[in-house]
Structure formats: structure tokens, C-alpha cells
Amino acid sequence: MRHPNSVKEVVENGLCIGCGLCAALGPFEMTYTEEGRLRPKRIGPGEETTILAACPGAVAAPNQEKAAFEDPIWGSYHSIEQAWARDPDLRFRASTGGVLTALSQHLLRSGQARFILHCAADPEQPLRSRWVLSETPEEVSARAGSRYGPTDTLAGLEAALRRAEPFAIVAKPCDAGAVRAYARQDPRVERYLVALLVMVCGGASDLGKSQALLQDLRVSEEAVTLFRYRGYGNPGPTRVETRSGEAFEVSYQEMWADESGWRVQTRCKLCPDALGEAADLAAADIWPGAEPAGEDAGFNGVITRTAAGEALFREALAAGALVSGGTMTAEAMSDTQPHQVRKKRAMAARLRGMAAAGSPVYAHQDLRLAELDGGDLAEEEGTKQRVLSGRFRERMPE
């Protein structure tokens, strides 16, 4: 298998997730495409070697720390527990149980971090997201909530590192992989990054998914003052508010029941690590069978990946930031994320299909793709035909 040798090749072959790393490190800026995806646009001359050594479209790997337990699907971990934010208001407002928000607040209150690099709704364009640096627990709380559309959190990485202060990152699993890879090139990451936190990710939709909802509601994007995907309950409704005072709510099931309409980006369908193996800690939804039976109080499955992640989790429990609902097994996690299990087992075949069609694929190691390979010829052939038909092709913004 060959690997991409330029940012342009990453984008054009459907391997870009729009994480923003190239905008932080090189002569690129992130811009929305006609399809509603965040993609890099070259704005000047410059080399790409440093970017490609960490780009999630070119390389994928877990963190390299040995943990206490190993599972073929879930990888290396110290513990898996059910948990939620102790603060009932935070637990109610945040997505799921509010674990990542509570951990971020704990890091700030304890002085372990001076700020958090994460993403939030753009106050000027609430349908869209932007990277932010939150310095107080109140800022973290105000910016809490899932952002299902495009996010370029790592476009803020260089700004975070330039501050030369301890900080944490809350992002997607693919973003975490990029940060780990970049840390091997830039010692500032090891020096200042105190925690790398992610959600277990079902995939990032392009902006078209959100725009389709507005079209159904007959609301223009310019009229929107709030676009909240989840929260205020678990899973909570998608809520839209407008400048004229109108408000609309769509249930989680109505928003996401039809998987064919998710508009998940191509790189997500090829993701070898949606489970956060590169992070210190990952938080997940834990509905049996991955389907919410209705609204509940909010519960996260928490997977600690590194000794630092395990220590942070225990500290947050002891400090009263989090409540534990007891341990979980890897098998129980698989029951709550059956789609992730299927994707992990199918990934080797999908990558073979891409390669057979002449497409580059990302380099990958230590993610057990060969071990989990079931030799699914239908997956392989289906992926090959998608590549040959041009369904993975994208244009680099000019």
C-alpha cells in the first residue's frame, strides 16, 4: 500500500477529516467547501513533511504506552467505568453524562491546566464550529455540547503551544492521533500538554446534514442564533433558535435514525481508531445496542488509556467532579457500540479495496487491523468500486 505524499493528495483521495493541523503548522487556512466540509487551502509556499508525519489522512497509531489490559477491539486500557458529572445541572445540559466537561473544569480548578483547547459553536454562525481556548470553568460550561458537524480544533494547536502554559485538549479520536504523532517532532507538546481527552466518535457529518434540517424547518442559516445538537437531557433534542424568537426541536431519533442521511465524511468511514486509543481518556455513549430507549439522566462509559488518564479520572472522582457507576467490561462496551465493532473488523478490507483501486491509504500500526481482518471480500470490493466510481474524490480548495 502506498501513502499520501502531499496534503493535496490527502484531500483529493477522501482521506482528510479537516482537523486543522496543517493550518496550525503550515501555509494553509481552513475553509468550507461546497459540500460543507472543512478543508485546507494553501495560502503560501512551504514544506509539508512535518504535517504529513502527523496528518490523520497520512498516518494513524495509538498512544505508545503499555496499559494494564488489552482487548482486540478496544485496545489498551487501564479501566472502563460508567461515570457522570456530579453537578446535576452540568450533567443535564452537557451531552451524555458531562464527563469531558467535568474533567476539563477539574483540570482548571485544580491548577493542572491553565486553559482547554476545544471546539464550540461559532457565536456569529451557530451552525458552524470554531476552535477556542477556554480559561475558566464557566467558559468550558458555556461552550459544552457535541458538535456533530466539521471541526478544526487542531488549527488552534500552535496558538496553544505558543502560550507555553499547561493545557488540555478535548477533541476527536483522529485529532488525538495527530497530536501524538506531532509530539514526536515538537517537544513543546510533551512539556505543556497535560491531558488529551476525546469522545468515542461515530463520525463527523459535513455541514449539509445541519443545513438539511434548516431547509426542512424553512429557516435560513443567517437567521439562526442557536444550533444545539444534543444535551438538556440524554440524548436530548436538536434545538434551533432564530433571531425572530422562533424555536424548533427535533428528537435525537428523528435527527439520526436514518443512517443514510448522516452525511458522514469519507475519512470517518475509513477510521481505524474511533475508540480513542491515542488519547489519555475517552468517553462514550453507553446505550444498549447503541439505541437510546428514551431520555435518561446521562451516563458515560469512560476508558482510561494511559497512566495519566487513569490518574486524572481517579482524582476527579475523589474531588467530587465525577461520580462512578461501577466498572464495565470491554464486552459490555462492545454491546453499546456494535457499529464500532463492525467498522473495526471491516477496516483492513476497506483499506485493501482502496489500495486495489490505486488510491493511497494512511500508514497504520498497532491498531490490530490485521488481527481483526475477517477477509470480507464484499467490503473490499465495495470500497474498491466506490473509489473507482469517484465517490471518494474531493477537490482541494483553491
C-alpha positions in Angstrom: 0.0 0.0 0.0 1.3 3.5 -0.8 0.7 6.5 1.4 -0.1 10.1 0.5 2.9 12.3 -0.3 1.2 15.7 -0.1 -1.7 17.5 1.7 -3.3 17.8 -1.8 -3.2 14.0 -2.2 -4.8 13.5 1.2 -7.7 15.8 0.4 -8.3 14.6 -3.2 -8.5 10.9 -2.1 -11.0 11.4 0.6 -8.5 11.0 3.5 -8.9 14.5 5.0 -11.1 15.0 8.1 -10.4 18.7 8.3 -8.8 18.5 11.8 -6.9 21.8 11.2 -3.4 20.5 11.9 -2.0 21.7 8.6 -3.4 25.2 9.2 -1.5 25.3 12.6 1.8 24.0 11.1 2.0 25.2 7.6 0.9 27.6 4.9 -2.8 26.6 4.9 -6.1 28.0 6.2 -9.2 26.0 6.7 -12.2 26.8 4.5 -15.6 25.3 3.8 -16.1 23.5 0.5 -19.3 23.4 -1.5 -20.0 20.1 0.1 -19.9 21.6 3.6 -16.5 20.2 4.7 -13.6 22.0 6.3 -10.6 21.5 4.1 -7.1 23.2 3.9 -6.4 25.9 1.3 -2.8 26.6 0.6 -2.1 30.3 1.1 1.7 30.4 0.6 4.8 28.4 -0.1 6.2 25.9 2.4 7.1 22.3 3.1 4.7 19.6 4.1 7.0 17.0 5.7 6.1 17.9 9.3 2.4 18.0 8.5 2.4 14.6 6.7 4.2 12.9 9.6 1.2 13.7 11.8 -1.8 14.2 9.5 -4.6 11.7 10.2 -5.0 11.2 6.5 -1.4 10.0 6.2 -0.7 8.2 9.5 -2.7 6.5 12.3 -1.5 4.9 15.6 -2.5 4.7 19.2 -0.5 6.1 22.1 2.6 4.0 22.7 2.1 3.4 26.5 1.5 -0.1 27.7 -1.7 -0.3 29.8 -3.0 -2.9 32.2 -5.5 -4.6 29.9 -5.7 -5.4 26.2 -8.8 -6.1 24.1 -8.8 -6.9 20.3 -11.5 -4.3 19.7 -11.0 -1.7 22.4 -7.2 -1.8 22.5 -5.0 -1.0 25.5 -6.7 0.5 28.7 -6.3 0.8 32.4 -10.0 0.8 33.3 -13.5 1.1 31.9 -16.2 2.5 34.1 -19.6 4.1 33.9 -19.5 7.7 35.2 -21.2 11.1 35.0 -20.7 14.7 36.2 -21.7 15.1 39.9 -23.1 18.6 39.2 -26.7 17.8 38.2 -27.1 20.9 36.1 -23.9 20.1 34.1 -25.0 16.5 33.7 -28.3 17.7 32.3 -27.0 20.3 30.0 -23.9 18.6 28.6 -24.0 15.8 26.1 -24.5 12.4 27.7 -23.1 12.5 31.3 -20.9 15.6 31.0 -17.7 13.7 31.8 -15.4 15.5 29.4 -16.8 18.9 30.5 -16.4 18.0 34.2 -12.8 16.8 33.7 -12.0 20.0 31.8 -13.3 22.0 34.7 -11.4 19.9 37.2 -8.2 20.5 35.4 -8.7 24.2 35.5 -9.9 24.3 39.1 -7.0 22.2 40.3 -4.5 24.3 38.5 -3.2 21.4 36.4 -4.2 23.3 33.2 -4.4 27.0 32.5 -6.7 26.5 29.6 -8.5 24.0 27.4 -8.2 23.8 23.6 -11.5 22.5 22.2 -14.3 23.5 19.8 -17.5 25.3 20.3 -20.4 26.8 18.3 -19.3 30.0 16.5 -21.4 32.7 18.1 -21.6 34.6 14.8 -22.6 31.4 12.8 -24.1 28.9 15.3 -24.5 26.2 12.7 -20.7 26.1 12.4 -17.9 25.4 14.9 -14.6 27.0 15.7 -11.6 26.2 17.9 -11.5 28.0 21.2 -9.2 28.4 24.3 -11.3 28.3 27.5 -9.6 29.6 30.6 -12.3 29.2 33.2 -14.7 26.5 34.3 -17.5 28.9 33.3 -16.2 29.3 29.8 -16.0 25.5 29.5 -19.5 25.1 30.7 -20.9 27.8 28.4 -19.2 26.1 25.4 -20.1 22.5 26.3 -22.0 20.2 24.0 -21.5 17.9 21.0 -20.7 19.4 17.6 -21.6 16.9 15.0 -20.5 18.9 12.0 -17.0 19.8 10.8 -14.5 20.9 13.5 -10.9 22.0 13.0 -9.8 22.1 16.7 -6.1 21.5 15.8 -6.0 24.7 13.9 -5.5 26.2 17.4 -2.6 23.9 18.4 0.2 26.3 17.6 -1.6 29.2 19.4 -1.9 26.9 22.4 1.7 25.8 22.4 3.0 29.4 22.0 1.4 30.3 25.3 4.0 28.0 27.0 1.5 27.0 29.7 0.0 23.7 30.8 -3.2 22.9 28.8 -5.5 20.1 27.9 -7.2 19.2 24.6 -10.7 17.9 24.1 -11.2 16.7 20.5 -12.0 13.8 18.2 -10.0 10.5 18.3 -8.4 11.3 14.9 -7.3 14.6 16.3 -5.7 12.8 19.3 -3.7 10.6 16.9 -2.4 13.7 15.1 -1.3 15.3 18.4 0.5 12.1 19.5 2.3 11.9 16.2 3.2 15.6 16.2 4.6 15.3 19.8 7.4 13.2 18.3 8.5 16.3 16.4 7.8 19.1 18.8 8.9 18.8 22.4 6.5 21.5 23.5 3.6 19.1 23.3 5.2 16.8 25.9 6.1 19.8 28.0 2.8 21.6 28.1 0.0 19.1 27.2 -1.3 17.6 30.5 -4.4 15.7 29.2 -5.7 14.6 25.8 -9.4 13.8 26.1 -11.7 12.5 23.4 -15.2 11.2 22.7 -15.7 7.8 21.1 -16.8 9.0 17.7 -19.5 7.8 15.4 -18.3 10.0 12.6 -18.3 13.7 11.7 -21.0 14.8 9.3 -20.5 17.5 6.8 -22.4 20.8 7.2 -25.0 19.6 4.7 -26.7 17.4 7.4 -27.4 20.5 9.5 -28.3 22.6 6.5 -30.9 20.0 5.5 -32.6 20.3 8.9 -32.8 24.1 8.4 -34.2 23.5 5.0 -36.9 21.2 6.4 -37.7 23.9 9.0 -37.7 26.6 6.4 -35.1 28.6 8.4 -32.1 30.4 6.7 -28.7 29.9 8.3 -28.4 33.7 8.7 -31.5 33.7 10.9 -30.1 31.1 13.4 -28.9 32.3 16.8 -28.6 28.8 18.4 -27.9 25.3 16.9 -27.6 22.7 19.7 -27.2 19.1 18.6 -27.7 17.4 22.0 -27.9 18.0 25.7 -30.5 19.3 28.0 -31.3 15.6 28.6 -29.7 12.5 27.3 -29.6 12.3 24.4 -31.6 15.5 24.3 -33.1 17.1 21.2 -31.5 19.1 18.5 -32.7 22.7 19.1 -32.7 25.6 16.7 -33.5 29.2 17.7 -33.8 32.2 15.4 -33.5 36.0 15.6 -37.2 36.3 15.3 -37.7 34.3 18.5 -38.8 31.1 16.9 -37.6 27.8 18.4 -37.7 24.3 17.0 -36.8 20.9 18.5 -36.1 17.6 16.7 -35.6 14.4 18.7 -32.3 12.5 18.6 -34.1 9.7 16.9 -35.6 12.0 14.3 -32.3 13.6 13.6 -30.2 10.4 13.4 -32.4 7.4 12.8 -31.8 7.3 9.1 -28.1 6.5 8.8 -28.1 7.0 5.1 -28.7 10.7 5.7 -25.9 11.3 8.2 -23.5 12.6 5.5 -20.5 11.3 7.4 -17.2 12.3 5.8 -15.3 9.6 3.9 -12.3 9.6 6.3 -14.7 8.6 9.1 -15.8 5.5 7.2 -12.1 4.6 7.0 -11.3 5.4 10.6 -9.1 2.8 12.3 -9.4 4.5 15.7 -12.8 5.9 16.5 -12.4 4.5 20.0 -9.7 7.0 21.2 -6.7 4.7 21.5 -4.3 7.7 21.0 -5.9 9.6 23.9 -5.4 9.7 27.7 -9.1 9.1 28.2 -12.1 8.5 26.0 -15.8 9.0 26.9 -18.6 7.2 25.1 -22.4 6.8 24.9 -23.4 3.5 26.5 -26.9 2.8 25.4 -27.5 -0.9 25.0 -27.3 -1.7 21.3 -26.3 1.9 20.7 -30.0 3.0 20.7 -31.4 5.3 23.3 -34.7 3.9 24.7 -35.7 7.5 25.7 -34.4 10.3 27.8 -32.3 9.4 30.8 -30.1 11.2 33.4 -26.9 10.9 31.3 -24.2 8.2 31.6 -20.8 7.9 30.0 -18.6 4.9 29.5 -15.1 6.1 30.5 -12.0 4.4 29.1 -8.6 5.4 30.6 -5.9 4.8 28.1 -2.8 6.0 29.8 -1.5 6.2 33.4 -2.1 10.0 33.2 -5.7 9.4 32.1 -6.3 6.9 34.8 -4.8 9.2 37.5 -6.9 12.1 36.2 -10.1 10.0 36.4 -9.4 8.9 40.0 -8.5 12.5 41.0 -11.8 13.8 39.5 -13.8 11.1 41.4 -12.0 11.9 44.7 -12.5 15.6 44.2 -16.2 15.2 43.6 -16.2 16.3 40.0 -17.4 12.9 38.8 -19.5 10.0 40.1 -18.7 6.4 39.2 -21.5 4.0 38.4 -19.2 1.0 38.6 -16.8 -0.9 36.3 -17.6 -2.2 32.8 -16.1 -4.9 30.7 -14.8 -4.5 27.2 -17.6 -6.9 26.1 -20.2 -4.6 27.7 -18.7 -1.6 25.8 -19.0 -3.6 22.5 -22.7 -4.2 23.2 -23.1 -0.4 23.5 -21.1 0.3 20.3 -21.8 -2.6 17.9 -21.3 -0.3 14.9 -17.8 0.5 16.1 -17.1 -3.3 16.4 -18.3 -3.9 12.8 -16.2 -1.0 11.5 -13.1 -2.1 13.3 -13.4 -5.6 11.9 -14.1 -4.3 8.4 -11.2 -1.8 8.2 -8.5 -4.0 6.8 -10.8 -5.0 3.9 -11.7 -1.4 3.2 -8.1 -0.3 3.1 -7.3 -3.2 0.7 -10.2 -2.1 -1.5 -8.8 1.4 -1.7 -5.3 0.2 -2.5 -6.7 -2.2 -5.2 -8.3 0.8 -6.8 -5.0 2.6 -6.9 -5.7 5.0 -4.0 -3.2 5.9 -1.3 -4.1 4.9 2.2 -2.8 6.1 5.6 0.1 4.3 7.2 -1.1 2.5 10.3 0.5 0.5 13.2 -0.5 -1.2 16.5 -4.2 -0.9 15.8 -4.7 -4.7 15.3 -6.4 -4.3 11.9 -4.7 -7.4 10.5 -5.7 -9.4 13.7 -9.3 -8.3 13.3 -9.4 -8.9 9.5 -12.2 -11.3 8.6 -11.3 -11.3 4.9 -14.6 -9.7 4.0 -14.5 -9.7 0.2 -17.7 -7.8 -0.1 -16.3 -4.9 1.9 -13.1 -4.9 -0.1 -14.9 -5.0 -3.5 -17.5 -2.4 -2.4 -14.8 0.0 -1.3 -12.8 -0.6 -4.5 -15.8 0.2 -6.6 -16.6 3.4 -4.6 -13.0 4.6 -5.2 -13.2 3.8 -8.9 -16.6 5.5 -9.3 -15.1 8.7 -7.8 -17.2 8.7 -4.7 -14.2 9.3 -2.5 -12.7 12.1 -4.7 -12.6 15.7 -3.5 -11.2 18.9 -4.8 -8.5 20.8 -3.0 -9.8 24.3 -2.3 -8.1 27.0 -4.4 
